[in-house]
Amino acid sequence: MSDLDTKARELDSADELAPLRDRFVLDETVYLDGNSLGALPVNVPDRIADVVRRQWGELRIRSWEESGWWTAPERIGDRIAPLVGAAPGQIVVGDSTSVNVFKALVAAVRMARTDGGVRTGGGAGADGGVRTDGGTGGTRDRDEILVDATTFPTDGYIARSAARMTGCTLRPVTPAEVPGALSARTAAVLLNHVDYRTGRLHDLPSLTASVHAAGAYAVWDLCHSAGALPVGLDEHGVGLAVGCTYKYLNGGPGSPAYLYVRRELQDRFDSPLPGWNSHAEPFGMRPDFEPASGAQRGRVGTPDILSMLALEAALEVWDGVPVEAVRAKSLALTDFFLECVGAYVPDGRVTSLTPVSHGERGSQVALRCADAGEVMKRLIERGVVGDFRHPDVLRFGFTPLYVGFADVERAARVLAEVLR
């Protein structure tokens, strides 16, 4: 038994979150791809069976009221809210991340142009709201959208389309370049909290404050942070955010995404996709559109009930689990993985793209490797599942709810054996 194997056993014995593993359907595979698709919680199959057989099969259309289908988007949004540092009533669940990015980005441009702009003093004030403090208010001259140049491709595609729709120029910049790129022309900035390729954690508080100080709106993509680390949407004055639920929130393949609209902005949130579900009188069937109040304004069409209620069941694994404890274990897991890789893997064979600093690290480790695609294929054949990102990146996601330190040691050891 190696020293690192012994250390892994000791760390697992002291891990207060270790019992949570029993809440998931797992086998002997080391599953390090929860940053792409989270594992199945054990309670989900029975819940979905009830939804299908009783709620749909017996109650049928009565379930919209008797089973709470109609209120599910806001109810489940309130389940997600504590995981991203939001008070109730600000998150609506539904549609895909891409659709919600489009809604948030176009609405951000519209608000920046028409409502007097956002806070220009930097960050959120005592009321946590938005305001104008002078000559940087809303105007048609705000004709530029900044987008994270390193973003997941779809966010870039959506940003380009939103720019065309709103008559804006799209300007790709790295997150580090955002403060210097902001101007009186900036209407909105689309940013990722964690870089999907490298696992780098960006500075949400300071970047949000900079964007607001320029009179613009920040739209945050939380796909790779929600459920892995504290986000603090309310605390840091974020106005708009979106995220998926099939990664660290374990909602299942294609589970619905969510949209966060800060309470103080909800009456000004002008969605480019108004639908009957976001109407103030959805069953009035009126030809003219009057937006609903609150988070419901972010809805569009009929909710995807089967996927949505699977997500609701999956979120029960978070009962009694503090996000701060998850973050502490995430950092311990990634630290230990880097330690094991350094000890086991031949020198020069891989290079870590993931920051060493805890303040800049999400919950994954990305290793650059010349033949990464073939290496990952061999790892999976040997029971270690991560993923590959073109052209040369091995990604390993660490979901603290079910990944243990023995998993980490085994993954690094098998990686070294494959590379040899």
N, C-alpha and C positions, 0 to 999 in steps of 0.2 A: 504493500500500500504506500503510495507516494505521500509526501508532505501535503501537497495540495488536495489530494483525495481526503486525507484526514481533516484538513481545514474545512473542506466542504461539508463533511459530516457534522463537524462542530457548529458551523454556521447554520445548518439546517436544524439542528437540535435547539438552537437559541432563537429560531425564527418564529415570532408570534403570529405571522400570517400563514405559516405552513399548513394549518388545518383547512384553510380555504380551498386547497387543492381538491378536497373531497366534494366541492360544489360543482365540479366539472367532469365531463366525460373524457377521460384520458387513458392512454395505454403506456407501453414502455418506450415509445418514441420521445425523444427530446424535441419538444415543439417550441421553436424560436421564431415563429412566423405570426405571432399574435398581432404584430403591427400591420399585417395584411388581412388576416381573418382570425378573430378570436375563437377560442375553443367553445364547445357547446356546454352550457350550464345544464346540470342534471335535471332541473325542474321544468325545462322548456318543453320536452316532448309531450308530457302529460297535459301541460297547459294548452298546447296547440290542439291536442286531441279533444279537449273539452270545447275549445273555440269552434272546431270543425263539427263535432258530433252534436253538441248540445246547443251552443249559441247560434250556429248557422243551421244545423240540421233540424233542430226542434223549434227554437224560438224564431228563427228566420229573421224577418225584417223587424220584429219586436226588439231584437238585440241592440238596435241603434239607441234605444232608450234604456231598456231593462238591463242590458249588459254593459252599458256605458261606452258603446262604440263612438258615439258622436263627440264625446268630450275627451277621447283618448289622446289626441295630439297635444292638448294643453296639460292633461294629467301626467302623461309620460314626460313631457317637457319639464314639469316640476320635479320629477324623479332624477332627471339629468342635472338640474340646476345646481344642487350642492356639489356635484363633481367638477363643476367649472366655476364655482364661486359666484353663483347668481341667486338672488332672491326669487321666490315663486312669481309666476305671472309674466315672465319675460322670454320664455322659450316655447316654441311650437315645433312639434315633430312632424315630419312629412317631406315628401319629395326626395330628390337626391342631393348630395353636396353640390353638384354642379348647378342644379336649378336654384338652390339657395344662394350660392355665390352670385348668380346673375341677379336675383331679386335684391340682394343686399347692396351690390355694387351700383346698380342703376338707381336704387332708392337713395344711396349715399350721394350720388351726383345731383340728383333732384333736390335733396335737402340742402346741399351746399350752395346751390344756386338760388334757392327761394326762401329759406327760413332765417337768413341772417347769419349763417355760419355757425361753427362750433366754438367752444371756449378758446380764447386766444391767450389765456394766462398760463396754459400748460397744465395738463392733468385735469382731474376732477376736483371741483370745489366741495364745500361743505354739503351742498345739496346733491352732489354727484351728477348734476345735470350738465346742460350745455348752454352757452350764451355767447354773445358778441361783446367784446371789450374795445371796440374802436373800428378802425377802417379796414378790417379784414373780413368783413361779413359776406353773406351770400350775394352772388352776382353772376350774370351770364358769362362774365369774363373767366370764370372758373371752368376751363376747358381742357384740363389735363388729368389723366389717371396714371398714377404710379403703380407698377406691379412688380412683385418680387421676381427678379430675373432668373432665380434658381428654382422657381415654383414647380409643382407638379404640372405637367403639360396642360391638363384640362383647365386649370385655373387661368393659365395664359390664354387659352382659346376663348374662354368665357369673357375674360377681361377685354380681349380684342373686339368681341362682338358687342359688349356693353359700350365700349368707346365709340364704335360706329353708330350705335343706336342713339347715343347722347351727343354726338358731334364733338367728341373729345379726342385728343391726341393720347395715344398710349405710350408710356415711357418706361421701359424695363430698367430697373436698378436693383442692386443688391440691397438687402436690409441695412447693411452698414452705411450705404450711400444715401439712405432715405432722408436723414436730417438735412444734409447739404443740398438735396434735390428739391425740397419743398419750396413753394413760392406762392404768390397770390393767385397763380393760375391753378394750383392744385385743388381738385375737388374731392378725390378719394384715393386711398392707398390700400391695395390688396396685399396682405402679408401672411406668411405661414408662421405659426408659432414654433414648430419644429420642422426642419428641413427633411423631406421624405427620403432623400438619398443618403445624407451624411449623419443624420441624427442630431444636428446642431440645434440648440435651443436659442431662439432669438429673444431679445429683451423687450417683452411686451409692454411693461410699464413705461419705460423711457421712450420707446418708439410711439406709443399711443399719445403720450404727452406732447411729443414733437409735432405729430400730425395735427393734434387739436390746436396747438399754439399757432399753427399756420392757417387755421380756419377751415381745415378739411376734415374728412371723416376717415377713420381707419376701419377696414373690414378684415377681421382675423379668421384664418382657416385653422381650426383646432383639431384636425383629423388625427394628427400624430402626437397630441398632448393630452386630450381629454381622457381621463381614466388612468393616466400614467403619472401625472404630476399636478400640483395645484396651479390653477389658471388665474383666478382672481378677477373675473370680468367686472363685477361691481366695484371691487376695491380700487381697481386701476382705471376706472372711468371709461371702459370700452363701450362704444356705441353699438356696434354691429359685429356679430361673429356667426360662423357656421361650423358644422362638423359632421362627420359620419359616426355611425354607431356600431359598425361591424368589426372594428379593430379592438382597442382596449376595453370597449364597452360590451363586447361579446354578443351583439344583437343578431348575428347570423348573416349569411351571404345576401347582399342587397338590402339589408335592413334600412329603414328610412333614416334620413339625415335630420338635422335640426337647425333652426334659425333662432338666434338671440337678437332681440331688439330691446335696447335699454328702455326702461319704463318711461323716462322723460322724453324719449323720441317717438314713442308709439303713435301719438296722434299726428305726427308729421311723416310717418313712414309711408311712402307712396310706392307701392309695389308695381313693377311693370307687368306682373302676371295676376291681375285681379280675377277671382273666380267666385263661383256661387258659395263656396265654403268660407270665403273671406268677406262676404256681404253682411251688412248689418242685419238684414232680414233674409237669410238664405232660402227660406221657403216662401218668400213673398213673390219670387219669380218676376221681379220688376225689370224692365229693360234698362233702366239707369242704374249705375253702380254707386252704392254708398258703402264705404269701407266699415268693417266692424271695428270695435274698440279693442284695445289690448293686444295680446299676442296673437289672437285669432286673425288679425289683419295679415299675418304672414302665411295663412293657408291659401290653397288654390282650389283643388278639386277634391273628389271623394277620397278619404284616407285609405291607404292599403292596410286593411284591418288585420289580415293574417300575419304579415310581417311586423306590424306595429305591436300586436299583442304578444308576439314572440319576444320582441325587444323588451316589452314591459316585464315579462317573466324573467328575462335574462338580467335585468337591472336589480333583481332581488338579491343577487350574489353580493351586492354592495352593502346590504343591510349591516350596520354596525362596523363598517370598515372606514377608517379615516383616511382621506387622500394623503395626508402628511406621512402616515405610516407606509403607504404604498410608494411614495416618493423616496423615502429613506431606503426601502428595500431595493427599489429600482437602481439607485446609485450604487448600493452595495453589490448587486448582481453584476452590473456593468463594470465596476471596478475589478471584481473578482475575475470576470471573463478576460479583461485586458491583462490581468496578472497571469492567468493561465496561458493565454496566447503567447505572452512574452516568454514564459518558461518552456513551453512545449514546441512551438512552431519554429522551424529553422530560420535563422537570421536572414533578413532580406526577402523572405518569401511573401509576406503581406505587409501592408502599411495601413495603419488606422486613419480613417478620415474623420473620426468622431472626436470632438474636443475632450481633452483630459479634464479641464475645469468642470466641476459640478454645475456651476452657474450657466454653462453653455452646452449642457448635454441633456438630450431627451432620454428615451428609454430603449435605445437601440445602439448597436455598434456596427459600423460599416467598415469593412476591410477591403482595401484595393488589392486585387490579385490578378496577375496577367491572364490566367485561364479560368476566370471566376465561374463561367457557365458550366464547364465540365467539372470543376471542383464541387459546386453545389449539387450537381446531379449525383456525384459519388457520395457526398455527405447524406443525401436523402436516402440513397440505397442502403446506407449503414445506420439509418434510424435517427439522424440529426437533421431536422427540417428548419431551414432558413429560406432565404430567397436570393435571387440574382437580379441585379439591375445593370442594364447595358451601359458601357461595354465591359466593365471590369470590377464591379462592386459586389461583394458578398454582404448581405444584410442579415443581422441577427436581432430580432425583437425580443425584449424581456418583459413579459407580463407578470408582475409581482404576485398576482392572485394565485397563479398556479405553477410558475417556474421556480425551481429550487436551486440551491447551490451545487448539489450533486449533478444536476442537469448541466449546469454551466461548466463544471470540470470535465464532464464526459464530452461535451461538445468541443471544447478546446483540444482535448486529447485526440478525438477522432479526426478533427481538422488537421492536426499535426501529422497523423498517420497517413491521411489522404495526400497531403502535400509532399510527403517523403516518397 
